[in-house]
Amino acid sequence: MAAKNEGLNSTVRWTIASLSLSMLLSSLGTSIANVGLPTLAHSFNASFQQVQWVVLAYLLAITTLIVSVGRFGDMIGRRRLLLVGITLFTLASVLCAVAPTLWLLIAARAVQGFGAAIMMALTMAFVGEAVPKEKIGSAMGLLGTMSAVGTALGPSLGGVMIGGFGWRSIFFINLPLGLLTLVLAYRFLPVDRPASNTNRARFDHLGTILLALTLAAYALAMTIGRGNFGAINAALLFAALVGLGLFVFAEMRAKSPLIRMAMFRNSLLSGGFAMSTLVTAVVMATLVVGPFYLSGALGLDAAHVGLVMSSGPIVAALTGVPAGRVVDRFGAHSMSIAGLVGMLVGSSILPMLPTSFGIPGYIVPLVVITAGYALFQAANNTAVMTNIQADQRGVISGMLNLSRNLGLITGASLMGAVFAIGSATSNMMTASPDAVASGMRMTFTVAAVLIVIALYIAYLSHSLAPSDCDCASQTK
């Protein structure tokens, strides 16, 4: 019996290893390309606006498809689809590396983003299936750690590889990592349970198309124009609102909808999605505002700015696994509150500290915010994914990832706009140190308000939870 349990534990560990590598690759694919944009602009003799599509194509593919591929995995089998996603990501990485033109590179990045969407959507879904319930928090914390490691490792690894081997190497690096992930996933992921013919035959094509177009319109509205919200942005945002209305109408009439509207009646699910969007928008503020504040108000050079900025992802990487264990021990709801309180403390302290505190006056609140975020994410993911119906794990995992992506996109646009308003200048490169510091204070004051809203949602969703049925029944 002991040998059997040891074998089972070994299988679970290797399963988690394959899922962790999937999360690492997909997050690395986002961050590693950013550092290569100047080199790509020079290599292809292209403008910065053109090479930005190397990043944007990847982000758009993930945002528009992540819910759909989660639902598709629920229907045809998550193991089968995840293997396809890892293969697609790996092959697309090779196509990126050998692309002879910028537009072929952008097309390959979109395909790579499709594979990453599958990997992101299904990794958390597999945790609920392959990991014992009492260890789900630890597994979620590990996945959060790998995501943070990928985000933190991307710029430094990309810079080293571009300097030593050229820009194509930042995509070739995914080949050995992708093959290793594929072998582990094929060997250790649990075999798909057979699905009924009825479920196999039904896929919400109309809902999938409407959601993809709606999310694409919203993502473009929030990202194009480099922060200038013009007529094109307004038109895209209006199209997204119309698309959302059409999508909800179509889902309410569909026999087998992509997203069951009834799931939003469950306070734990809807609250979890909303809180995830809000807190991710706050984290994005540190990435958007941080470089301007450190260089403009504190006078740091680019190397020191990068060093200070890396402290956030490093803290997230170090606290992810311990945060998951704490969630397993003390419960998801109380640790969600604790994480949000930590983020509120950090977001409140940062605007109050004068610039005379220097680098420590920025790093200490940033560490508090990031550690709180790691704890919240582990707790929130555990709360959402623990008690849901088995055939809905993929789509709900996709919704969780979508909420984070929407938080990143909205946070970059919203917090950037708040920072510009607070600085009272249209050109951040020529703004005075006092103006930059004023913009930072306004930005994190707004961030603190967003965390207060998230805390209220946490209280409300938990207080309404006893009147709900369990999550499984709410997603039927």
C-alpha positions, 0 to 999 in steps of 0.5 A: 500500500505504501509503495502504491501511495508513493507511486501515486504521489510521484505521478501527481508531482510529475503531473504538476511539473508538466502543468507548471512548465505549460504555465511557465512557457505561456507567460515567458512568451508574453514577456520575452518578446517585449525586450526584443522590440527595438532589435526587431524594429532595426532588423526589419526596418520597421516603426515601433508601432509596427513591431508592437504587433509582435506583442499585441498579436500574442495578447489578442490571440490569448484574450479572444480564445481563452474561454472558447478553448477552455470550453472545447477542452471540457467537451473533447478532452483536456489532455488531448487538447493540451497536448495539441496546444503545447505542440502548436506553441512549440511549432509556432515558436520555431516559425517565429524564429525563422520568419523572413518578414515582420508580418510572417513573424506577427502571424506566427506569434498569433498562432503561438498565442493560440497555443498559449491560450490552450495551455493557460486555460487548461492548466488550472482545470487539470489541477482540480482533476489531478490534485487532491482537494486538500492540496489544491491551494499549494498547486495553485500557488505553484502555478502562480509562482511559475507564471511570475517566474516566466514574467520575471525571467523573460526580459533578462533571459531575452536580453542575454540571448539577443546579445549573444545569439540574436533575436531569433534565439528568444523563440528557438529557446521554446523548442527544447522547453516545449518538447520537454513539456510535451513529453511530460504531459503525454506521459503523466497527465490523466487520461480523458474520460469518455464524453457522451456523443451528445456533448461531443456534437454540441459546440456553440459556434455563434457564441464563440465567434461573438465572444472572440470578436467582442474581446478583440474589439475591446483589447484593441480599443484599450491598446492601440494609439499608445494611450491616446483614446481617439475616434478609432478607440471609441468606435472599437469600444462601442463595437465591444459593447454591442458585441457583448449584448449580442453575445449575452442574447445568443447565450441565453437562447443557445441549447449548449452555450459557451458560457452558462449565464447561470454561473454568474448567479453564484456569488463565489464565481462572479465575485472571484472573476470581478476581484481578479480583474480589479487586483490585476489592474492594480498590479499593472499600475506598478508596471505602467507607472513604476518605470516613469516614477523611478526614472523621472522622480528618483532619477534612476538610469535604465539599469537600476530601473530594471533592477528595482522593477524586477523586485515585484516578480521576484517576490511573487515567485518566492511567495507563490508556493508558501501562499498556496500552503497557507491557503490549504491550512487557513482556507481560501476566503480568509486568505483572499481577505488577507491578500487584499488587505496586504495590497490595500496597505501597500497601495495606501502607503506608496502615495503617502511616502515622499520622494525623499525616501528614495528607492526603499520608499518604492520597493517596500510598498511594492513588495507588500502589494506583490506578496498580497497579490500572490496570496490573493491569487492562490486563494481566489483560484482555489475558491473558484476551482475547488467545487465546480462541476467537472465538465465546466473546469475548462471554461471556468479556468478560461474565465479566470485567465480572461479576467486577469487578461482584461485586468492587465489590458484595462489596467494599462489603459486606465492607470496610464490615463490616471497617471497622465491626468495626475501629472498634468502633462502630455509628455512624460519624458519631459515632465518635472520630478514633482509632476511625475510624483504627483501622477504616481500618488493619484494612480495609487490612490485610485489603486487603493480605491479599487482594492477597497471595492474588491474587499467589498465584493469579497465580503458580499460574495461570501455573505451570499454564498450560504444561500447559493447551491454549490458551484457545481449546481450553479454551472449546470 
